[in-house]
Amino acid sequence: MTIAAIRSVVTFVVVSLYVLVVGPPGILLAILTGINKHLYVGGHIGVRLGLALSGIRYRVIDPERLPRGRAAVYCANHQSNIDPPVLFTALHPEVHVLYKAEINAVPILGRVFRLGGFIPVDRKNRDAALRSIDLGADSLRAGHSFLIFPEGTRSRTAELLPFKKGGFIMAIKAGAPIVPVAVSGGRDAMRKGSSVIHPALVTVRVGKPIETAGLTLEQRDEVIAQTRATIQALLDT
């Protein structure tokens, strides 16, 4: 067994134990008080613990482009399973996430996601998916930022996959800016289909926000094209 494989096993075990120990009290406190900020604190601690144990470091290029004091939709490419935890801790202290509804079946984690304001999307049920988009738009209007991966899955190559429209519709409905984000280095850390995490430096490049205020849903394809082109340009940098 390689050193990377050993570190990966240690990471999975330690993080799983962390979730088992910290998760239930956090869930109970959130239910009793209606407050979820402590879930984000616990989440960041768990993520940073996992990244440190597995040897993942990250850097953010042009962090001044990240909107402060207003809700936004952070739109990122998706190379590996390393991307979500890195972006969760790198972009915003309380970023919400649109996530696959299947994660709801994961004990503790699915409940924490829902209590934290994350929104599940059932891609197999169009009506349910549309309701999730409307919930996301309401949450954006309430001041909560979101992270989306419009490719919908991890790309096995350096090529960007086609972008799905849901997150962009959500942003336009709420009049929230879209922040293009390009992640590189994630594939070096963890290939699709592999459970081994290799130490790596992940680079997060932030693009200029794309305003959607005043746009209509008929303009969503233009916004998608602009966002995709910006992410591709950031990746080519």
Buried (B, 14 or more C-beta within 10 A) or exposed (E): EEEBBEBBBEBBEBBEEBBEEBBBEBBEBBEEEEEBEBBBBBBBEBBEBBBEBBBBBBEBBEEEBBBEEEBBBBBBBBBBBBBBBBBBBBBBEBBBBBBEBEBBEEEBBBBBBBBBBBBBBBBEEEEEBEBBBEBBBBBBEEEBBBBBBBBBEBBEEEEBBEBBBBBBBBBBBBBBBBBBBBBBBBBBBBBBEEEBBBEBEBBBBBBEBBEBEEBEEEEBEEBBEBBBEBBBEBBEE
